[in-house]
Each structure stands twice: as C-alpha cells, then as structure tokens.
C-alpha cells in the first residue's frame, strides 16, 4: 500500500489525468463512429476491403427501401392526399396558363396536321375554334383529376419514386437520417464522456495496484467498445416509459416522438414527395404509359365532343386517319405542357395535400417498435464495425498512455 501511495504522490498528475483521458477516449470514439455512419458519401480507399464508405450511403438502397416501406405502409394514404385537391380551386388557379396552353396546342396541332385548312380559314373562324376548344378545358381538368384519383395506383408508383429519389441522392438520405437523429448523435457523444470518465476511475485504481502494462490499453479498448454499444442502446431502450420513483426512463428517440414526427414530415414533404417529384414520377415513372393512355382518351373525348355538331363535315374535311393523328398529337403535347402548366398551381397543391401534416399525425400513432424502425436500420447496418473501431481507438490511446507512464 505504501508503494501505491508513493507512486500516486510521484505521478499524481498522470493519475489525475487518467479519468479525463478515458472520457476523451469515450467522446472521440463516439464522434468517429457517428461520422463513419454518414461519411464519406462514396468509397475512399482501395476496394473492396481497404477503405471506407459511410454506413448510410453504402446501404442507401436498402435503407431507402425500409424507409419507403414504412412511409407507404403506415404514414401515407395517397388517395386521401389527392382527395384533398379541390377541382374548382385548381381549375381557377390554372385558368390563365391553361387557356394559353390550349391555344398553343390547338394552333400547333392544326397547323402541323392540316396546314392548308388552317391557312385558308379566316382569322375570325380560327379564333372562334380556339375559343370553343378552350371552353372545354375546365371540364377536361376536372375529368383528369377524377380519373387520376380513381386510377392512382395504376399511374403512380410512389414507392419506386421515393426509393429512386433517396438512392440517387445519397446526400439527401444522409440528411434525412442525420437531421431527424441529431439530438441522438449528440447524446451518444455525451454518453461517451460520462461512461468513459466512470470507467477511467476504475482504470486508475486498477493501474495503481497492478502497474501492469496491459491495463491501460485493455481498459481503453473496453471503454471504446462498451460506451459505443451502451450509448446506441440507450437511444432506443426502454421503448415504453419506465418509472423508478421520480425518475422516468425511456429511450431518447422514443421521448422525442413529437419533434421527430414534425421534422420527418417536413423533410419528406419538402425533399421527397414534392409536387414536382410526384408529377415527374407520374410522367416518367414505370407507369407513365398508363397516364399517357388516360390523357389520350380524355383529349380524344374532348375533341369528339367539340366536333360533334359538325362531325360529318370534320370527317370529310380532315379525314378519319388524320383526325386520329391530330388527337394523338394533341394528347402528346398536353403531356409535354403539363409540368409547366401545373407549376402555376404548385403552391395550392402543396398546401392542399399537406403531406407533412399527414405524416406527422400518423407517426404519432405508430407503436414504439414501428417508430423505432424509422431510425434503427441506420445503426443496425455494420453496427459491429462502428463499435469495433471504437475499441481499436481506445486500445491505441491506452497504449500511448502506457508509454507515457513508463517513459
């Protein structure tokens, strides 16, 4: 005992520093583990083994699929979302751009497919024809919305769209997970300090009595391993509140359910399920041909309705085959014009659909296990590697301490 006290008196600054160095090991290993989850976006090193890619971007496809499955199965009802769109309001919002688009399409199709008839037609007759076609536009919009709502699953594959969006943009997937888990990441780093300091006190006592060179690196490795594992567990466990006297224990992520739901809903609404992204998925997604068929049918019906009063004359002047070509061309041009036309109603559509609010409300109704599934996959993938890195860093720092103590 006298030898221990003598050594403590002789090397007290080093002994005093041990718990703080252990706390530093705990903090540094946590920060490294956190950054390794998200960085780098692309593999750096010599593939396949010598190097690293962030866990989230590396498994982006799988994580995007998990997130999207949760989104489409539990958080989003697209029929309800589209059902919030009022045909009267959106027709009013689109009135002027719609009239311009109809004017442009009608003139272009007639001039392209029957230039002789269009050229000899008096200007007044041309304008009357255009006005007649424009008059049918509001009803066409209402019919289009009704048909899209009734056949939503046939024209829009939202799961494919969301997975493609998140997989293609790795930075977006990283931001989605990082933003919703930022307090949890800070919690992990803080826990590294507290756990590390506690283990450091034990390490100091063991070293004082043994002076064994293996003590410091062994404790450093244990600190790195255990604090990583324990901090990750404390994020999610316990799922339900556990009361211990006046203290209530619950996983930090579970406690922040309301805040996470709001953040997640806003991020999905502003980055993934935007009006432009949904429209792009409808026009260019795997089911785009079905939308094209729907538009062609509606345009064909509208043209037939407008020409009904003079159908024999129209058929004689234009000819059946050419009339069908004109309908097809009008439908194709209408699809081409759709993104530019819809842009004028983007504000209304975003507000009316209110995707963020729907996701937030439904997230609050998830079971604790379902809610955990939002973030848990980000930690589960290659979790052992992150914990192992923490252990290695702790071991190396412990070995450096030995050199310092015995040097």
C-alpha positions as CSV (number, residue, x, y, z in Angstrom):
1,X,0.0,0.0,0.0
2,X,2.9,2.3,0.8
3,X,4.3,1.7,-2.6
4,X,1.0,2.6,-4.2
5,X,0.7,5.8,-2.2
6,X,4.3,6.7,-3.1
7,X,3.7,6.2,-6.8
8,X,0.5,8.2,-6.5
9,X,2.4,11.1,-4.9
10,X,5.2,10.8,-7.5
11,X,2.9,10.6,-10.6
12,X,-0.2,12.3,-9.3
13,X,-0.7,14.5,-12.5
14,X,-0.8,11.4,-14.6
15,X,-3.2,9.6,-12.3
16,X,-5.4,12.6,-12.2
17,X,-5.4,12.8,-16.0
18,X,-6.4,9.1,-16.5
19,X,-10.2,9.5,-16.0
20,X,-10.2,12.6,-18.2
21,X,-8.2,10.8,-20.9
22,X,-10.7,7.9,-20.6
23,X,-13.6,10.5,-21.0
24,X,-11.8,11.9,-24.1
25,X,-11.5,8.3,-25.5
26,X,-15.2,7.8,-24.9
27,X,-16.0,11.1,-26.7
28,X,-13.6,10.7,-29.6
29,X,-14.7,7.1,-30.3
30,X,-18.3,8.2,-30.4
31,X,-17.6,11.2,-32.7
32,X,-15.6,8.9,-35.0
33,X,-18.4,6.3,-35.0
34,X,-21.0,9.0,-35.8
35,X,-19.1,10.4,-38.7
36,X,-18.3,6.9,-40.0
37,X,-22.1,6.4,-40.3
38,X,-22.5,9.3,-42.7
39,X,-19.1,9.9,-44.3
40,X,-17.8,9.7,-46.9
41,X,-20.7,9.5,-49.4
42,X,-18.5,7.4,-51.8
43,X,-16.0,4.7,-51.1
44,X,-12.5,6.1,-50.4
45,X,-9.5,3.7,-50.5
46,X,-8.7,0.5,-52.4
47,X,-11.8,-1.6,-52.9
48,X,-13.1,-3.9,-51.7
49,X,-11.7,-4.0,-48.2
50,X,-9.0,-1.3,-47.8
51,X,-11.1,1.8,-47.3
52,X,-14.4,3.0,-46.1
53,X,-17.8,4.4,-47.2
54,X,-20.3,5.8,-44.7
55,X,-22.7,3.1,-43.5
56,X,-25.8,5.1,-44.6
57,X,-24.7,5.9,-48.1
58,X,-23.2,2.4,-48.5
59,X,-26.5,0.7,-47.7
60,X,-28.5,3.6,-49.2
61,X,-30.7,1.3,-51.4
62,X,-31.7,-1.0,-48.5
63,X,-32.3,1.9,-46.1
64,X,-34.3,3.8,-48.7
65,X,-36.4,0.7,-49.3
66,X,-37.0,0.3,-45.5
67,X,-37.9,4.0,-45.1
68,X,-40.2,3.9,-48.1
69,X,-41.9,0.8,-46.9
70,X,-42.7,2.5,-43.6
71,X,-43.8,5.6,-45.4
72,X,-46.2,3.9,-47.9
73,X,-47.5,1.2,-45.4
74,X,-48.0,3.3,-42.3
75,X,-47.6,7.0,-42.9
76,X,-49.2,8.0,-46.2
77,X,-52.5,7.5,-47.9
78,X,-52.1,8.9,-51.4
79,X,-55.8,8.6,-52.2
80,X,-56.6,10.8,-49.2
81,X,-53.8,13.2,-50.2
82,X,-55.1,13.6,-53.8
83,X,-58.7,13.7,-52.5
84,X,-57.8,17.0,-50.7
85,X,-57.4,18.7,-54.1
86,X,-60.5,20.8,-55.0
87,X,-61.1,20.6,-58.8
88,X,-62.8,24.0,-58.7
89,X,-59.9,25.7,-56.9
90,X,-57.2,24.1,-59.0
91,X,-59.1,25.0,-62.2
92,X,-59.3,28.6,-61.0
93,X,-55.5,28.5,-60.2
94,X,-54.7,27.2,-63.6
95,X,-57.2,29.2,-65.7
96,X,-54.8,31.6,-67.5
97,X,-51.9,29.2,-68.1
98,X,-54.4,26.5,-69.1
99,X,-56.0,28.8,-71.7
100,X,-52.6,29.7,-73.1
101,X,-51.6,26.0,-73.2
102,X,-54.8,25.1,-75.1
103,X,-54.4,27.9,-77.5
104,X,-50.8,26.9,-78.2
105,X,-51.6,23.2,-78.6
106,X,-54.6,23.8,-80.8
107,X,-52.8,26.1,-83.2
108,X,-49.8,23.9,-83.3
109,X,-51.7,20.7,-84.0
110,X,-54.0,22.2,-86.6
111,X,-51.1,24.0,-88.4
112,X,-49.0,20.8,-88.3
113,X,-51.6,18.2,-89.4
114,X,-53.8,20.3,-91.7
115,X,-51.9,23.4,-92.6
116,X,-53.9,24.0,-95.8
117,X,-57.3,24.1,-94.0
118,X,-55.8,26.2,-91.2
119,X,-54.3,28.8,-93.6
120,X,-57.5,29.3,-95.7
121,X,-59.6,29.6,-92.6
122,X,-60.5,33.2,-91.8
123,X,-58.9,34.7,-88.7
124,X,-62.3,35.1,-87.0
125,X,-63.1,31.4,-87.6
126,X,-59.7,30.4,-86.2
127,X,-60.3,32.4,-83.0
128,X,-63.8,31.0,-82.7
129,X,-62.4,27.5,-83.0
130,X,-59.8,28.1,-80.4
131,X,-62.3,29.7,-78.0
132,X,-64.5,26.6,-78.5
133,X,-61.7,24.3,-77.6
134,X,-60.7,26.5,-74.6
135,X,-64.2,26.3,-73.3
136,X,-63.9,22.6,-72.7
137,X,-60.6,22.9,-70.8
138,X,-62.1,23.3,-67.2
139,X,-64.2,20.1,-67.7
140,X,-61.1,18.4,-69.0
141,X,-59.2,19.3,-65.9
142,X,-62.0,18.0,-63.6
143,X,-62.2,14.8,-65.6
144,X,-58.5,14.4,-65.5
145,X,-58.4,14.8,-61.7
146,X,-61.3,12.3,-61.2
147,X,-59.6,9.7,-63.4
148,X,-56.2,10.1,-61.7
149,X,-57.9,9.7,-58.3
150,X,-59.8,6.6,-59.4
151,X,-56.7,5.0,-61.0
152,X,-54.0,6.4,-58.7
153,X,-52.3,3.0,-58.2
154,X,-52.1,2.5,-61.9
155,X,-50.5,5.8,-62.8
156,X,-48.2,6.4,-59.8
157,X,-45.7,4.1,-58.1
158,X,-44.8,6.2,-55.1
159,X,-42.6,3.6,-53.6
160,X,-40.5,3.3,-56.7
161,X,-40.3,7.1,-56.9
162,X,-39.2,7.6,-53.3
163,X,-36.6,4.8,-53.4
164,X,-35.2,6.2,-56.6
165,X,-35.0,9.7,-55.2
166,X,-33.3,8.6,-52.0
167,X,-30.9,6.2,-53.7
168,X,-29.9,8.6,-56.4
169,X,-29.3,11.4,-53.9
170,X,-27.1,9.9,-51.2
171,X,-26.7,13.3,-49.5
172,X,-30.5,13.6,-49.2
173,X,-30.7,10.2,-47.5
174,X,-27.9,11.1,-45.1
175,X,-29.6,14.4,-44.4
176,X,-33.0,12.7,-43.8
177,X,-31.5,10.4,-41.1
178,X,-29.0,12.9,-39.7
179,X,-31.5,15.7,-39.2
180,X,-34.1,13.6,-37.5
181,X,-31.4,12.0,-35.2
182,X,-29.2,15.0,-34.5
183,X,-30.0,15.1,-30.7
184,X,-29.4,11.3,-30.5
185,X,-26.0,11.7,-32.1
186,X,-25.1,14.5,-29.6
187,X,-26.4,12.2,-26.8
188,X,-24.1,9.4,-27.9
189,X,-21.1,11.7,-27.8
190,X,-22.0,13.0,-24.3
191,X,-22.5,9.5,-23.0
192,X,-19.0,8.7,-24.2
193,X,-17.7,11.3,-21.9
194,X,-19.7,10.2,-18.8
195,X,-19.2,6.4,-19.3
196,X,-15.5,7.0,-20.2
197,X,-14.9,9.0,-17.1
198,X,-16.5,6.4,-14.9
199,X,-14.5,3.6,-16.4
200,X,-11.5,5.8,-16.2
201,X,-11.8,6.0,-12.4
202,X,-11.8,2.2,-12.3
203,X,-8.9,2.0,-14.7
204,X,-6.9,4.4,-12.5
205,X,-7.4,2.3,-9.4
206,X,-6.5,-1.0,-11.2
207,X,-3.3,0.6,-12.6
208,X,-2.3,1.9,-9.3
209,X,-2.4,-1.5,-7.7
210,X,-1.1,-3.6,-10.6
211,X,1.2,-1.3,-12.7
212,X,0.5,-3.9,-15.5
213,X,1.2,-2.5,-19.0
214,X,-1.9,-4.3,-20.4
215,X,-4.3,-2.5,-18.0
216,X,-4.4,0.8,-19.9
217,X,-4.8,-0.5,-23.5
218,X,-7.3,-3.1,-22.2
219,X,-9.4,-0.6,-20.4
220,X,-9.1,1.8,-23.4
221,X,-10.4,-0.9,-25.7
222,X,-13.3,-1.8,-23.2
223,X,-14.2,1.9,-22.9
224,X,-14.4,2.3,-26.7
225,X,-16.4,-0.9,-27.1
226,X,-18.8,-0.6,-24.2
227,X,-19.6,3.1,-24.4
228,X,-20.4,2.8,-28.1
229,X,-22.7,-0.2,-27.5
230,X,-24.4,1.2,-24.4
231,X,-24.9,4.7,-25.9
232,X,-26.7,3.2,-29.0
233,X,-28.9,1.0,-26.8
234,X,-29.9,4.0,-24.6
235,X,-31.2,5.7,-27.7
236,X,-33.9,3.1,-28.2
237,X,-34.3,1.3,-24.9
238,X,-36.6,1.2,-23.0
239,X,-39.2,1.7,-25.6
240,X,-42.0,2.4,-23.1
241,X,-41.6,4.8,-20.2
242,X,-40.3,3.0,-17.0
243,X,-40.9,4.9,-13.7
244,X,-38.3,4.5,-11.0
245,X,-39.6,6.7,-8.2
246,X,-39.5,10.2,-9.5
247,X,-37.3,9.2,-12.4
248,X,-38.8,8.1,-15.8
249,X,-36.6,6.1,-18.1
250,X,-37.2,5.9,-21.8
251,X,-35.1,5.7,-24.9
252,X,-34.2,9.2,-26.1
253,X,-35.5,8.7,-29.6
254,X,-38.9,7.5,-28.2
255,X,-39.1,10.5,-25.9
256,X,-38.7,12.9,-28.9
257,X,-41.5,11.3,-30.9
258,X,-43.5,14.5,-31.4
259,X,-40.4,16.5,-32.5
260,X,-39.1,13.7,-34.8
261,X,-42.6,13.3,-36.4
262,X,-42.7,17.0,-37.2
263,X,-39.1,17.1,-38.6
264,X,-39.6,13.9,-40.6
265,X,-42.9,15.0,-42.1
266,X,-41.4,18.3,-43.2
267,X,-38.3,16.7,-44.8
268,X,-40.4,14.1,-46.7
269,X,-42.8,16.8,-47.9
270,X,-40.1,19.3,-49.0
271,X,-37.5,16.9,-50.3
272,X,-39.2,13.7,-51.5
273,X,-42.9,13.9,-52.0
274,X,-42.9,17.4,-53.6
275,X,-45.4,18.3,-56.3
276,X,-42.7,18.4,-58.9
277,X,-41.3,14.9,-57.8
278,X,-44.8,13.4,-57.8
279,X,-45.5,14.9,-61.2
280,X,-42.2,13.7,-62.6
281,X,-42.9,10.2,-61.3
282,X,-46.3,10.2,-63.0
283,X,-44.9,11.4,-66.3
284,X,-41.6,9.5,-66.4
285,X,-42.1,6.6,-63.9
286,X,-42.6,2.9,-64.7
287,X,-46.4,3.6,-65.1
288,X,-46.1,6.6,-67.3
289,X,-47.6,4.8,-70.3
290,X,-50.9,4.4,-68.3
291,X,-51.1,8.1,-67.7
292,X,-50.4,8.8,-71.4
293,X,-53.3,6.5,-72.3
294,X,-55.6,8.2,-69.8
295,X,-54.7,11.7,-71.2
296,X,-55.2,10.5,-74.8
297,X,-58.6,9.1,-74.0
298,X,-59.7,12.4,-72.3
299,X,-58.3,14.5,-75.1
300,X,-60.0,12.3,-77.7
301,X,-63.3,12.6,-75.9
302,X,-63.0,16.4,-75.6
303,X,-62.2,16.7,-79.4
304,X,-65.1,14.5,-80.3
305,X,-67.4,16.5,-78.1
306,X,-66.4,19.8,-79.6
307,X,-66.6,18.4,-83.2
308,X,-69.9,16.6,-82.6
309,X,-72.1,19.3,-84.1
310,X,-70.1,19.2,-87.3
311,X,-68.7,15.7,-87.2
312,X,-69.6,14.7,-90.8
313,X,-68.1,17.9,-92.1
314,X,-64.9,17.5,-90.0
315,X,-64.5,13.9,-91.0
316,X,-64.9,14.8,-94.6
317,X,-62.6,17.8,-94.5
318,X,-59.9,16.2,-92.3
319,X,-60.4,12.5,-92.8
320,X,-60.6,9.8,-90.1
321,X,-57.0,8.7,-90.0
322,X,-55.7,12.3,-89.9
323,X,-58.2,13.2,-87.2
324,X,-56.9,10.3,-85.1
325,X,-53.3,11.6,-85.6
326,X,-54.4,15.1,-84.5
327,X,-55.9,13.7,-81.3
328,X,-52.8,11.7,-80.6
329,X,-50.6,14.8,-81.2
330,X,-52.8,16.9,-79.0
331,X,-52.6,14.4,-76.2
332,X,-48.8,14.2,-76.5
333,X,-48.4,17.9,-76.5
334,X,-50.7,18.2,-73.5
335,X,-48.5,15.8,-71.5
336,X,-45.4,17.9,-72.6
337,X,-47.1,21.1,-71.3
338,X,-48.4,19.5,-68.1
339,X,-45.2,20.3,-65.9
340,X,-45.1,24.0,-67.0
341,X,-48.9,24.4,-66.5
342,X,-49.0,22.6,-63.1
343,X,-46.2,24.9,-61.9
344,X,-48.7,27.7,-61.5
345,X,-50.8,25.6,-59.0
346,X,-47.8,24.2,-57.1
347,X,-48.4,26.4,-54.1
348,X,-52.0,25.4,-53.8
349,X,-51.3,21.7,-54.4
350,X,-48.6,21.7,-51.7
351,X,-50.9,23.4,-49.2
352,X,-53.9,21.3,-50.1
353,X,-52.2,17.9,-50.0
354,X,-50.4,18.8,-46.7
355,X,-48.2,15.7,-46.8
356,X,-46.1,16.9,-43.9
357,X,-49.1,17.1,-41.5
358,X,-50.4,13.6,-42.6
359,X,-47.0,12.0,-42.0
360,X,-46.6,13.8,-38.6
361,X,-50.1,12.7,-37.4
362,X,-49.6,9.1,-38.5
363,X,-46.1,8.9,-37.0
364,X,-47.5,9.8,-33.6
365,X,-49.9,6.9,-33.9
366,X,-47.2,4.3,-34.6
367,X,-46.3,1.7,-32.0
368,X,-42.9,2.2,-30.2
369,X,-41.5,-0.7,-32.2
370,X,-42.7,0.7,-35.5
371,X,-41.4,4.2,-34.6
372,X,-38.0,2.7,-33.7
373,X,-37.9,1.2,-37.3
374,X,-37.6,4.8,-38.6
375,X,-34.0,5.2,-37.3
376,X,-32.9,1.7,-36.1
377,X,-31.8,0.4,-39.6
378,X,-29.2,3.3,-39.8
379,X,-27.5,1.9,-36.7
380,X,-28.1,-1.8,-37.4
381,X,-26.1,-1.9,-40.7
382,X,-22.4,-2.5,-39.9
383,X,-23.0,-1.5,-36.3
384,X,-20.4,-4.0,-35.1
385,X,-17.8,-2.2,-37.3
386,X,-18.5,1.1,-35.6
387,X,-18.2,-0.5,-32.2
388,X,-15.0,-2.3,-33.2
389,X,-13.5,0.9,-34.4
390,X,-14.3,2.5,-31.0
391,X,-12.5,-0.4,-29.3
392,X,-9.4,-0.1,-31.5
393,X,-9.1,3.6,-31.0
394,X,-9.5,3.1,-27.2
395,X,-6.8,0.4,-27.3
396,X,-4.3,2.6,-29.2
397,X,-4.9,5.6,-26.8
398,X,-4.4,3.3,-23.8
399,X,-1.1,2.0,-25.3
400,X,0.1,5.6,-25.7
401,X,-0.8,6.1,-22.0
402,X,1.4,3.2,-21.1
403,X,4.4,4.7,-23.0
404,X,3.8,8.0,-21.2
405,X,3.5,6.4,-17.7
406,X,6.5,4.2,-18.1
407,X,8.6,6.5,-20.2
